Structure formats: C-alpha cells, structure tokens
Amino acid sequence: MTTSPLADARVRSAAELTDRWRSVLDPATFPARSLWLTWFDADGRQLPVVVPVDDLPALPEPALLVGLREVHASVVDDQLGGTGHLALALCRPGEAVVTAEDEFWAAELRSVLDDDVVAGTWSLHVAAAGTVLPLVEGWGR
C-alpha cells in the first residue's frame, strides 16, 4: 500500500482519471502483472491510499474477484458513506495495446462489480510500456 500525494486534487471526468493514473503509475512500466486500486468520493476526492495487488496470473481467479468485491464494498461503506468510485489499473509487462487477456479481466470484473448489490461505480485502465489506456470508463455512470 502506498499513499498518493495527489489525493487533494479532485478528479471530475474520465479523462482526468486517466491523467491521475498516468501520474500515479509514472513510469508505467512493470516487470509482472499487478492490479492497483484506489477510491474516490462523490466529489472526486481520492482516498489517500493506493493498493497494489502484485504477482497476478494472466487471467483473474474467482477468489481474487470475490475478495476484490468484498474490499470494495467495505471501503465504500466504511470510508465513503455508501457511494464512491473504485479506480482500477491493470499493470503488466508487454506492449501498450489492449490484449485479449485485458479484455477478459474487464469482463470478469464486470461480472462481480456490475451488480445492484455493489454500491458505486468502477473503472479499469491498462498500464504497459510507459502508457496508460482506459479500458472501462466507468467514471460518472
């Protein structure tokens, strides 16, 4: 876990969220796959923590997805008053293009986070080869 020095600056759009990830992940080069998590309140203020989950497999495992859903629900309930935005960045080695594996991650995340039971919104970016690309632009849904 790390803290973000940018937590006081509000994010108000999907483009600003992509810029935030570019700042947080600079330089966006990674030797192994990881998933970075951070949350924003309804006013676009980022919680001061960024949580990297390291050494992930190429494709998501069900236990990881269930755990992610539980952590997200807990943070939204305990820290954000029942609503907020989960920003995810899938960081990996390789080219700066969206791959079939990245798309699979997005589909599996949709299966656990696009649910009436899960409060708030979420988004997913891919970071590789020094570039950050939006994959699921859930900001403002």
Wavefront OBJ file of the C-alpha trace (Angstrom):
o trace
v 0.000 0.000 0.000
v 1.186 3.494 -0.776
v -0.170 6.979 -0.313
v -0.959 9.338 -3.164
v 0.370 12.888 -2.969
v -2.373 13.878 -5.438
v -5.248 12.927 -3.160
v -6.308 16.550 -2.574
v -6.826 17.379 -6.274
v -10.318 16.431 -7.435
v -10.998 14.199 -10.436
v -14.126 15.217 -12.320
v -14.028 13.275 -15.598
v -12.842 10.064 -17.219
v -10.025 11.991 -18.918
v -8.871 13.416 -15.565
v -8.923 9.907 -14.099
v -6.670 8.671 -16.915
v -4.327 11.591 -16.200
v -4.346 10.707 -12.490
v -3.312 7.130 -13.260
v -0.549 8.431 -15.528
v 0.791 10.489 -12.611
v 0.448 7.729 -10.010
v 1.960 4.991 -12.199
v 4.781 7.041 -13.751
v 6.742 5.445 -15.299
v 4.108 2.918 -16.370
v 6.473 0.001 -16.899
v 6.019 -3.227 -14.959
v 8.004 -6.483 -14.851
v 4.983 -8.514 -13.675
v 1.195 -8.240 -13.649
v -0.434 -6.296 -10.793
v -3.779 -4.659 -10.123
v -3.759 -1.239 -8.473
v -6.813 0.026 -6.598
v -7.837 3.426 -5.327
v -11.152 5.031 -4.468
v -12.766 8.428 -4.998
v -15.640 10.018 -3.090
v -18.700 11.543 -4.737
v -16.890 14.910 -5.032
v -13.948 13.357 -6.902
v -11.532 13.384 -3.975
v -9.229 10.382 -3.904
v -8.751 8.433 -0.713
v -5.085 8.812 0.263
v -4.186 5.153 -0.326
v -3.336 3.224 -3.470
v -3.272 -0.547 -3.061
v -1.230 -2.679 -5.472
v -2.052 -6.387 -5.648
v 1.102 -7.996 -7.049
v 2.072 -11.221 -8.826
v -1.263 -11.829 -10.513
v -1.875 -14.586 -13.049
v -2.562 -13.748 -16.696
v -6.282 -14.373 -16.131
v -8.240 -13.473 -12.968
v -9.078 -16.148 -10.434
v -12.571 -16.304 -8.881
v -11.277 -15.980 -5.298
v -9.439 -12.764 -6.194
v -12.563 -11.300 -7.780
v -14.744 -12.155 -4.783
v -12.151 -10.674 -2.436
v -11.951 -7.514 -4.535
v -15.722 -7.128 -4.431
v -15.712 -7.522 -0.632
v -12.904 -4.989 -0.150
v -14.648 -2.512 -2.455
v -17.958 -2.859 -0.592
v -16.199 -2.401 2.735
v -14.329 0.735 1.621
v -17.478 2.269 0.111
v -19.498 1.572 3.253
v -16.843 2.454 5.848
v -14.923 5.277 4.177
v -17.171 6.801 1.518
v -20.614 6.908 3.084
v -22.171 4.331 0.786
v -21.178 5.721 -2.612
v -17.916 6.179 -4.439
v -15.770 5.152 -7.374
v -13.290 2.260 -7.489
v -10.495 3.040 -9.935
v -8.504 0.005 -11.064
v -5.316 -0.136 -13.097
v -4.185 -3.453 -14.564
v -0.418 -3.063 -14.823
v 1.605 -5.533 -16.851
v 4.661 -6.109 -18.992
v 4.277 -6.115 -22.750
v 3.065 -3.747 -25.405
v 0.885 -0.700 -24.817
v -2.173 -2.184 -26.509
v -5.319 -3.750 -25.097
v -4.949 -7.527 -25.319
v -7.448 -10.393 -25.190
v -6.277 -11.071 -21.617
v -7.008 -7.437 -20.677
v -10.498 -7.773 -22.178
v -11.014 -10.973 -20.176
v -10.064 -9.103 -16.970
v -12.606 -6.400 -17.851
v -15.354 -8.966 -18.487
v -14.668 -10.796 -15.229
v -14.592 -7.531 -13.280
v -17.946 -6.601 -14.842
v -19.364 -9.919 -13.641
v -18.608 -9.081 -9.999
v -18.795 -5.267 -9.917
v -21.782 -4.525 -12.218
v -24.352 -5.632 -9.688
v -27.156 -3.835 -7.907
v -25.708 -5.063 -4.604
v -22.352 -3.321 -5.201
v -22.552 0.392 -4.430
v -20.748 2.972 -6.504
v -19.038 2.897 -9.871
v -15.769 1.491 -11.135
v -13.326 1.873 -14.000
v -10.355 -0.023 -15.408
v -7.169 1.215 -17.051
v -4.321 -0.802 -18.550
v -0.737 0.320 -17.914
v 2.102 -1.117 -20.007
v 5.229 0.031 -21.834
v 5.025 3.535 -20.369
v 1.418 4.116 -21.447
v -1.907 4.187 -19.572
v -5.028 3.321 -21.592
v -8.667 3.445 -20.438
v -10.424 0.114 -20.891
v -13.644 0.539 -18.857
v -14.555 4.203 -18.466
v -16.987 3.943 -15.580
v -16.484 7.472 -14.267
v -19.793 9.288 -13.924
v -22.040 6.273 -14.560
l 1 2 3 4 5 6 7 8 9 10 11 12 13 14 15 16 17 18 19 20 21 22 23 24 25 26 27 28 29 30 31 32 33 34 35 36 37 38 39 40 41 42 43 44 45 46 47 48 49 50 51 52 53 54 55 56 57 58 59 60 61 62 63 64 65 66 67 68 69 70 71 72 73 74 75 76 77 78 79 80 81 82 83 84 85 86 87 88 89 90 91 92 93 94 95 96 97 98 99 100 101 102 103 104 105 106 107 108 109 110 111 112 113 114 115 116 117 118 119 120 121 122 123 124 125 126 127 128 129 130 131 132 133 134 135 136 137 138 139 140 141
